[in-house]
Amino acid sequence: MDTDAAKELEELREQNARLKRLLADAELEKDALREIAKGKW
């Protein structure tokens, strides 16, 4: 694997991790809103 490919792979891994965090945050927010809508808060 050459240097450019390794760099691109690392950037893709970082982007993937960032997107996973964003998705997890969005899911937590949706869950909280569902709980509020049920009147549990």
N, C-alpha and C positions, 0 to 999 in steps of 0.2 A: 504494500500500500504506500503510495507516495505521500508527500507532505501535504499537498493540496487536498487530497481525498481524506486524510486523517483530520485535517482542520475542518473540512466540511462536515464530517461525521460528528465531530465534537460539537459543532454549532447546532446540528440537527438534534443531538441528544439534549443540549441545553434548552432548545426551543420546545422539545417534547416534554421535558420536565416542567417548564413554565406553563405549557398548555394543560398539563395534568393538574397543576395547582389551581389554575383558573377554573377548570371543570369541577374540581372538588369544592372550591369556594362557592360556585354557583349552585351545586347540589345542596350544600349546607344551607344556603340562603333559601332555596326552594322549600327545603324541609322545615325551616323555621317559619316560613310563611304559611305552610300547611297547618302547622301547630297553632299558629295565631288564628287562622281561619276556623279551626275547630273550637276555639275559645279556651284553649288550655293555658293561655298566658294571662 
